[in-house]
Amino acid sequence: MRQRFAIFAALGIILMLIAEWNLRSRAIAPLEGINKFWLEFCIGNSGDKLDSPSVTVVRINDDYEPLSIGEENPAATDGRLSRLDFATILGFLGKMNPKSVAFLPTPSFDENLTLNQTDIVPLKDAAMQLPRLTVAANVSNDGEQATESSPLTFEEIKVEGDPAAILSFTRTVRRPDPQLLANGDPAFKSIESARDLISEGVIRVPLVASNRGKIAPSLVLSSIAKHAGIKPDQIIVHLDSAKPYIQLGEARQIPIEADGTFILPAHAGIAPGMKTMTVGEEGKVNEEFQFTTLTVDEIAYTGEKDDEVAKRIVEALQGQFNSLASNLVVIGFDRLADRKYQNEKEEPLSETMILARTMATIQSGRFIEWWPNWMRWVAILAIAAIAWILFQFARGKFIPLWLITFLLFFGICVAIFRSTLTWTPPFFAFALFGLMLIIGLVFPEGQKKAEEPAES
């Protein structure tokens, strides 16, 4: 038994070093696939606690070429597009009959450019073809002395408890364009004075903020509520409980910090490409995209009815195009220069993708994180204790006992997920149980008892 356990301990340490190294570097792609499979298995066995997200991001990326009418520099520097550019984007989208739209850019326009002239209203005309938008504003807390002659009117929601710790703002730094507000409701996208919300891979997104004595929902919260048909008076911020949360109608409780921010979980499995597959008539496979992205150029192909290449592209992306009619559509910049933030997994993210992931996380209830380190080490020690006990048995008893403990261990992991929505990458457990089985089969028992012949 001791020989078996010594071999198990030596090789197990090597496997744990590999597991820890991969957690930090993510260099072994198959292990990432195992992680994804295990997370989805846990989610599939979580009962009705989790739903599917419903977000489609329309990305303005580096491939988009701004419109030009002879200007020498039509695409104003710093990525500023014209009113006609945004009108064109909304025009493409309007043909897809979206259910709800969140407009994230807060552009400022050079009124000297022809494409920005306000004697015509292309942006307003395009916006009026869509359902009522949620449009972004950037705000800041510049002290009580900061006043505005015509402040924006933000929605108000209820709060229970003391809101003193909630982030606040006193003025709007960047406003939505008036042509968008003709068919749009403003909501704050970011609080520019709050500069410590992203640090060391931890991303905090404000969901509510205090403004002139009232609590206003952010663009993220407003967009989710509007998409779900939840009115502002059905949103309640609960600060009077041990763990603050936002009650979003009857649909969801959103955990928040005392300052009204939401910590975006890095290990919840939320990423573009989430979809379900169903088999329809005549065996046709249908794709239903729950979280996906399209570029502006890809949407533009829908207007090229006589172009064979465009037809093939549209056919290949049909599932994503279909999602525009049912998902919450988020329009925003996602250029390489915009991806200046990182989560705990060191993924480069733009503000647009951070907000879109936050929306998808809240819609699905995937408030999922990894086990804390101490839980992982307790699990490792538990597996070592199991090995110590099982190595005392001969092969005939070892195999069924190993199978029982293997199933019991992973059953406990699923139960922990169901109750806490936490999980751990399973490689260390698979590796240690696999090593235990191999040693138990290959190496002889460490302790054999000779049977005494019966005396007559």
N, C-alpha and C positions, 0 to 999 in steps of 0.2 A: 504493500500500500504506500509506504513512504517513498519507494523508488518511483512509482507512478506519479505521486503528487509532486515530487521534486522535478520531474520532467515537465509536468503540467505547468508548474510555477515558472520555470526557466523560459519555456516557449511562450507562455502566456504574457510574460513581461514584454517580450519582443512584439507580440501582436498588439499589446496596449500602446506601445510606442508608435507603431504604424498607425493605429487608430487616432491617437492624439495628433500626430503629424498631419494626417489627412484632414482632420477637423480644422486645422489652421491654414493649410495650403490648398485643400480641395484638389489635389493633384491626381487622384485616382478616380477617373470618371465612373467606372462601374460602381464604386461605393456610393457616389452621388445618386446613381440610379436605384440602389438598394434603399437609400434614405427616402427617396421620393415614393417608392413602392410601399415602404413601411408606413409613411405618413398617410398615404391615401387608404391603406388598409385600416389604420386606426380611425380615420375619418368615416370610412364606410361602416364601421362598427360602433359609431358614436351615438346612434339613435337619431332623434330629431333635433339635436342641439345645433346642428350646422345646416346652412342653406348654401345655395349656389350664388356666386357673385353675378353681377349683370352690368358690365362696363365695357365700352368700346372706346378706345382712344384714337382720335384723328390727329396724327402727328404732323406738325410742320417741321420737316427735317432739312438737312443740308441739300437735299436734292431739289427742293422747291425753288423755282426760278421766279422772282418777283416780276410782275407785269411792268411793261414799259411803253410809253408813248413818246419816244424820242428824247427823254431826259438823259443827260449824260450819266447820271448816277441814280437810276430809278429806285434801286433798293438802297434806301438810306442806310448809312453805316450803323453798326450795332444791331443789325438784323431787323431793323424797323421796316415793316411792310406798309403799304398804302391802304387807304379805305377800300379802294377797288380790289386789292388783293383779298382782304378779309371778306368783302362782299362776294367775290368769286367762290371762296371756300364755303361760305354759308349757302351759296346758290347750289353748289354740287350736293351739299348735304341735304338741302331741302327736297331734292328729288327722291331721296331715300325714305321720306316720311318718318323721321325719328320721333321717338316717344318723348324724350326730354334731352335737353342740351345744356351743358355747362361750358361757358366760354372763359378760358383762363387768361389769355393775353390781356395786358393793360397797356395798350399802345398809345404813344403820343405821336401826332402827325405833323409833318412839315406842311403848313398850309400854303406854301409857295409852289408845291408840286401840283401839277394839273390833276393827278390821280386823287388828290386829297381835297379838291375844291368842294365847297359845301353848297354851291348853287344847284347841285344835283345830290340826290340822297341814295346812292346805290346800296350802302351798308344798311340803311333803314329798310329799304325795299326788300333786301335779302332776308333780314331778320324777321320781317313780318310774315314771311312764308313758313316760319318755323313755330313750334310750340313756344310758349313764353320761356325765355332764356333765364338762366342764372348767370350773371356776369360779374367778373372779378373786379375788386378794388383793393389797392394796397393801402394799409393804414399805419399809423404810428402813434406812440404815446409821447407827446412833446410837452407834457405838463398841463395843468389846468388852465394856464394862461393862453394856450393855443386855441384860438376860436376860428370859425369859418363863417363867412357871410351867408353862404347857402349850403349847409352841410347835407350830405346824402342821408336819406332815410333808410335805415336798415330794419329788417324784421326784428321783432321782439319775442322772446320765449320766456317761459316761467322758470323760476328758480326756488328751490326749497333749501334753506340753510344760509349760512353766512358767505356771501360772494366776495369777501374782502381779498382773498388770495388769487382770484381769477385775473388773468392778464387783462389789461385795459388799453384803450386807444382814445385819443382825443381829436384826431383829425384824419382826413383822407389825403394820402400823399399822391396817389395816382387813381384817377377816376375812370370809370367806363366811358366810352364815347357816347355822346348824347343820342346818336343814331341807333346805338344798340339799346339804350334805355327806353326807346320808343316801344320795344317789345321785350323788355328784360327787367329783372329785379336784381339790384346790387347786393353783393355779399362780400365780406372781406376775405381775401385769399391768404394774405400773410400780414404779420405785424412786424414792420421793419425795425422797430425799436427793440424787439425781442431777438437778440442776436445769439443766444446760447441754446437754441432749441435743437441744434444738430451738433453733437460732439461725441467723439470716440465711437462712431458707428451707431449711436443711439439717436433715433429720429423722433422728435416730438412734433406733432401737428396740432395747432390750436383748433378746437372745435367750437368753442364759445369764447366771447370776450365781453368786457364791460365797456359801455359807451354812454356817457351822460346819464349814469344811474340805471341804465337798462342793460339786459343781457342779450347780445346779438349772436345768432348762429353764424358759423363760418360758411364759406362757399361749399366746402365738403359736406357739412351737415345739411345745409339748405338743399343742395342738389339731390342727396339721398332721399330726403323727406319728400321733395317734389316728385321724384321718380316713383316713389311708393304711394303717392297720394295722401301723404300725412301733412296736415295743416300745422302752422307754427304753434297754435294753442294746444296741440297734442304732443309737444316736445317739452319735457320737464327735466331740468338739471337738478339732480339730488346731491347736495353737499352736506346733508345732515346724517349720512350713514358712515360707517367705518371706512368703506371704500366708495368714493364718489363715483357716480355714474349718470349717464343721460338716458332717460326713458324715451325711446323713439316710438311714439304711439303704442300699439300693442305688439309691435313687431320685434323690438330688439332693446336690450340693455347694453349700453356702450360703456365700458370701464374707462375712466379718465383720471388724471392727476388732479390734485387740489387746485391747480392753476388753470384748469379747463383744457389741458392738452391731452392728446392721445398718443401713446407710445406705439409706433408702428412696429409690429413684430417681424423680425427678420426671418424666422423659421416657420412661417405659417403655410408655406407652399403656394403663396399668391404670386403669380407671374403671368405675363401674356402667354397665350396658347392654351389656357384652360378651356376644355370643351367636353361635351358628351356626344357619344355616337349612338344613333338609333337606326334601325332597319325599317324602311318604309315599304311601300308597295313595290312588287316585283323585285324584292331584294335590294332595293336601292339604299345605300348608306347615306344618312343625313347627319350633318355636323351642326351642333348647337353650341356656339361659342359663348362662354360665360365671361371670359376676360380676354380681350384681344386688341390688336392695334391695326390701323390702316394709315397709310400716308396720304397726304393730299393728292399726290400724283396718282395713286392707285384709285382713289375715288373719282378722279377726273376721267379715268378710262371708261366710266359708265356712260359718258356722253358721246363716246366714239362708236356709234352703232354700226357704221359701215367699215370699220377698221378690223381686219381679221385678227391682228395681234391683240388689239384691245378686247375683242370678244373672248379670246382664249384666256387672257388675264382675268377678265371678269368671271369666267366660268370657274377658274381655279380658286378664286377668292369669294365664291358665291356665299359660302357660309358666313364669312365675316361681313359681307354686305348685308346679308339678312339680319345680322345682329344689330344693325343700326336702327331697325324699326322696333326693337324690343328692349335693347340695353340703354343704360344711361350713357349718352355720348359726351365725351370730354374732348374739347379742342384745345391744343396747346403746343408750345415749342418743345421739341426734343432733338435739338441739334447736338453735335459732339461737344460744343462749347457750353451747352446748357447742363451737361451731365457732370456737375461739379460736386455732387454730394455722394456719400457712401454710407451704406448700412453696415451692420455687423459682419455681413458676408462679403464686404468689400466690393459690392456691385456698384458701378457708376450709375447714378440716377439723376435725372433732371427733376426740377420742381413739378413738372407736369406728371411724370411717372410716380413720384412720391404721393401726390394728391390722388391720382387714379388708384394706386394700390391701397391707399387709406380707404377710399370709397368701397373698393371691392372687399376689403377685409371686414368693414362694418356691415356691408350687405350680407355677407356670408356668415358672420359671427365667428370667423376664424381668429379669435383672440388667442392664438396658439404660440407657445414658446417651448424652448428646450428645457429639460430638467435642469435644475441648478447643479453645479459640479458635485456638491456633497451627495446628491442622490445617485449620481452615476457611480461614485466611489463606493457607496453602500451597496449598489447592485453588483459591482465587481467583487466585493468581499463576500456577498451572498453566494455568488457563483463559485467562488473559491471554497466556501464552506460546503457547498453541495458536492464539489469534486472530492473533497477530503472524505466525506461520508460515503459516496458511491464507490470510491476506489477500494473500499474494504470488502466489496462483494465480488464474487466470482462472475464470470461472463454471463452465465445463465440468468442471474438476478440483475446484473448491472444494466443490461440493455433495456428491459421494461422500466426499471426505476429511472434510468436516464431519460427515456421518452416521457414519462409522467412529469418529471421535474422540468423538462424543456417546455412542454406545453403549459404547465402551471406558471412558469416564469413569464412567458409571453402573454398569457392570459391576464396576469397581474398588471403587466405593462399597459394592456388595452384598457383595463379597469381604471388605472391611474389616469389615462388620457380622457376617458369618459367623464371622470369626476373633476379633473383640474385643467383639461385642455393643454397638457404638457406632454412632451415626448422626448425621446433621446435617439440619436443615430444608433441603429441596432448592430453595427458591425462588431463592436466589442463583445456583445452577447452571443451573436452567431459564431464568432471566431472562438470564443472560450468554450461554448458548448460543443462545437465541432471538434476542437482539440481534445476535449474531455472524452468524446466518443471514440476518437481514433486511438488514444492512449489506452482506454478501457478495452478495446478489441485487440490491439496489437501486442501490448505488453502483458506478460503473465501476472497473475495475482501476486501481490506483494506478501501475502500471508496465507499459507495453506495449513489446514488442520488435518492431520492424518486420523483416519477413523480407527478406533480401537476395536480389535476383533472381539466379538461377544464371547464371554466365558460360558461354558456349558455347566 
